[in-house]
Amino acid sequence: MPRMNRRRMLEALMALMSSPAVSMKRARLRREHGLTTYDGAGSDLRNIRIKIDGRNAAVLTIAIHELLHVFMEQQYNFATLFSEELEEAIVKSLADDLGDYINNPKNERLLAQWARAVAAKMGE
């Protein structure tokens, strides 16, 4: 795998989101903005389900955040390397940075691409 930068990470997350193994839908959540569940571990993840609370305005950033959880588990087996607290801190930091990058006015086409892809994945 090539060294990751923002563009490559977003491409990898887009490919992951496009996978038929990943389902994404809006749901009312009580304690979080997004929730990811899956079966298996490491690179053997299956039945990946992402729920996003659509009442939050940052749906794209939440989608990226949840996809990062899956990507990090698949690529780096995060669940065995880090506690939930550290995993969340790492993913939140990356998601915030990638969200800022997508929302930069210079990346208007990238933002539109992600908005369409997330809406399509959620069947909207």
MARLUM-116107 format. One record per residue (C-alpha): y, x, z; residue number from 1. Coordinates in pm, 1 decimal, decimal comma. Each point is the difference from the previous one (the first is absolute). Layout:
N
+----------+----------+----------+-----+
|       yy |       xx |       zz | pos |
+----------+----------+----------+-----+
|        Y |        X |        Z | NUM |
...
+----------+----------+----------+-----+
END
This chain:
124
+----------+----------+----------+-----+
|       yy |       xx |       zz | pos |
+----------+----------+----------+-----+
|      0,0 |      0,0 |      0,0 |   1 |
|    342,5 |    142,7 |    -92,2 |   2 |
|    256,7 |     64,0 |    270,3 |   3 |
|    168,1 |   -328,6 |     92,3 |   4 |
|    365,1 |    -74,3 |    -55,3 |   5 |
|    171,1 |   -339,0 |     13,9 |   6 |
|    -69,2 |    -88,2 |   -361,9 |   7 |
|   -370,3 |     96,3 |     19,6 |   8 |
|    -46,2 |   -181,5 |    329,3 |   9 |
|    153,8 |   -317,3 |   -143,9 |  10 |
|   -222,5 |     30,6 |   -307,3 |  11 |
|   -307,7 |     38,6 |    222,3 |  12 |
|    103,1 |   -301,8 |    208,6 |  13 |
|     63,1 |   -206,1 |   -314,2 |  14 |
|   -348,4 |     89,6 |   -128,3 |  15 |
|   -147,7 |    -93,8 |    336,9 |  16 |
|    182,9 |   -331,7 |      2,6 |  17 |
|   -124,0 |    -71,7 |   -353,6 |  18 |
|   -361,5 |     45,3 |    107,0 |  19 |
|   -212,2 |   -315,4 |     13,6 |  20 |
|   -124,2 |    122,9 |    341,2 |  21 |
|    346,3 |    -75,3 |    143,2 |  22 |
|    122,6 |   -352,2 |     68,0 |  23 |
|    356,1 |    -65,3 |    110,3 |  24 |
|    148,9 |   -326,8 |    116,7 |  25 |
|    282,3 |   -144,4 |    203,7 |  26 |
|    -87,3 |   -123,4 |    347,2 |  27 |
|    186,8 |    -91,0 |    316,0 |  28 |
|    -57,0 |    284,0 |    242,4 |  29 |
|     96,9 |     -3,6 |    366,4 |  30 |
|     23,6 |    362,0 |    109,0 |  31 |
|     48,6 |    200,4 |   -316,8 |  32 |
|    156,9 |    -19,0 |   -344,7 |  33 |
|   -318,8 |    105,8 |   -177,6 |  34 |
|   -368,0 |     28,6 |     85,3 |  35 |
|   -280,4 |    182,9 |   -180,0 |  36 |
|   -370,6 |    -42,6 |     62,9 |  37 |
|   -295,4 |    150,5 |   -183,5 |  38 |
|   -367,8 |     76,4 |     29,3 |  39 |
|   -140,5 |    352,7 |     -5,9 |  40 |
|    172,4 |    328,6 |     72,2 |  41 |
|    147,8 |    297,0 |   -182,3 |  42 |
|    -49,5 |     -8,5 |   -375,1 |  43 |
|   -252,4 |   -287,0 |     37,1 |  44 |
|    252,7 |   -276,8 |     69,6 |  45 |
|    -74,7 |   -343,3 |   -138,5 |  46 |
|    116,8 |   -357,8 |     43,9 |  47 |
|    358,8 |    117,7 |     56,9 |  48 |
|    221,6 |   -289,0 |    110,9 |  49 |
|    375,7 |     36,0 |     40,0 |  50 |
|    208,7 |   -277,0 |    153,2 |  51 |
|    380,1 |     10,6 |    -16,6 |  52 |
|    230,3 |   -227,5 |    192,8 |  53 |
|    231,1 |   -125,8 |   -274,6 |  54 |
|    265,5 |   -101,6 |    252,0 |  55 |
|    104,5 |    365,7 |      7,9 |  56 |
|    242,4 |    110,3 |   -272,6 |  57 |
|   -166,0 |    343,2 |    -38,0 |  58 |
|   -318,6 |   -123,2 |   -169,5 |  59 |
|    -20,9 |    306,1 |   -229,9 |  60 |
|     32,5 |    246,2 |    287,0 |  61 |
|   -260,1 |   -192,8 |    199,4 |  62 |
|   -237,0 |      4,6 |   -299,3 |  63 |
|     48,2 |    375,3 |    -34,8 |  64 |
|    -53,4 |     45,4 |    373,7 |  65 |
|   -330,0 |   -190,5 |     -5,8 |  66 |
|   -118,0 |    177,2 |   -317,2 |  67 |
|     74,0 |    332,4 |    169,9 |  68 |
|   -238,6 |    -91,7 |    282,3 |  69 |
|   -277,6 |    -53,5 |   -255,6 |  70 |
|     88,7 |    307,4 |   -207,0 |  71 |
|     11,3 |    229,0 |    303,6 |  72 |
|   -334,8 |   -128,6 |    122,2 |  73 |
|   -161,0 |     40,0 |   -342,7 |  74 |
|    139,5 |    345,5 |    -67,5 |  75 |
|     22,6 |    155,9 |    346,1 |  76 |
|   -219,3 |   -212,9 |    229,3 |  77 |
|    303,4 |    -67,2 |    220,4 |  78 |
|   -185,0 |   -225,7 |    244,9 |  79 |
|   -205,9 |    293,9 |    122,3 |  80 |
|    286,6 |    250,9 |     -3,0 |  81 |
|    275,9 |   -187,5 |    182,2 |  82 |
|     46,0 |   -260,1 |    270,7 |  83 |
|    139,6 |   -336,7 |   -115,2 |  84 |
|    340,4 |     94,9 |    140,7 |  85 |
|     20,9 |    325,7 |   -197,7 |  86 |
|   -139,6 |   -158,7 |   -315,8 |  87 |
|    262,9 |   -273,1 |     22,3 |  88 |
|    279,5 |    254,2 |     53,3 |  89 |
|   -108,3 |    205,0 |   -302,0 |  90 |
|    -41,6 |   -303,3 |   -226,5 |  91 |
|    330,3 |   -151,6 |    114,5 |  92 |
|    185,2 |    320,1 |    -77,0 |  93 |
|   -151,4 |     27,4 |   -348,6 |  94 |
|     52,4 |   -370,9 |    -71,9 |  95 |
|    365,6 |     17,4 |    106,2 |  96 |
|     58,3 |    303,8 |   -220,8 |  97 |
|   -175,9 |   -153,8 |   -302,4 |  98 |
|    181,8 |   -331,1 |     56,7 |  99 |
|    334,5 |    180,6 |      3,2 | 100 |
|    -99,8 |    182,0 |   -319,5 | 101 |
|    -95,9 |   -321,7 |   -181,6 | 102 |
|    315,9 |   -178,4 |    117,3 | 103 |
|    228,1 |    280,7 |   -118,1 | 104 |
|    225,3 |   -136,5 |   -277,8 | 105 |
|   -119,4 |    285,4 |   -227,1 | 106 |
|   -351,9 |   -145,8 |     15,4 | 107 |
|     78,7 |   -354,0 |   -109,2 | 108 |
|   -288,8 |    -13,1 |   -251,2 | 109 |
|   -246,2 |    127,8 |    258,2 | 110 |
|    116,7 |   -267,8 |    244,9 | 111 |
|    -46,4 |   -270,2 |   -265,1 | 112 |
|   -346,5 |    135,3 |    -85,9 | 113 |
|   -108,9 |    -11,0 |    364,6 | 114 |
|    150,1 |   -346,1 |     55,1 | 115 |
|   -193,1 |   -136,8 |   -299,5 | 116 |
|   -324,2 |    171,7 |    101,7 | 117 |
|     11,3 |   -122,4 |    361,0 | 118 |
|     88,0 |   -354,8 |   -109,5 | 119 |
|   -284,2 |      3,7 |   -253,0 | 120 |
|   -247,6 |    132,1 |    256,8 | 121 |
|     96,9 |   -281,2 |    236,2 | 122 |
|    -39,3 |   -253,8 |   -280,8 | 123 |
|    366,9 |    -89,8 |    -23,1 | 124 |
+----------+----------+----------+-----+
END
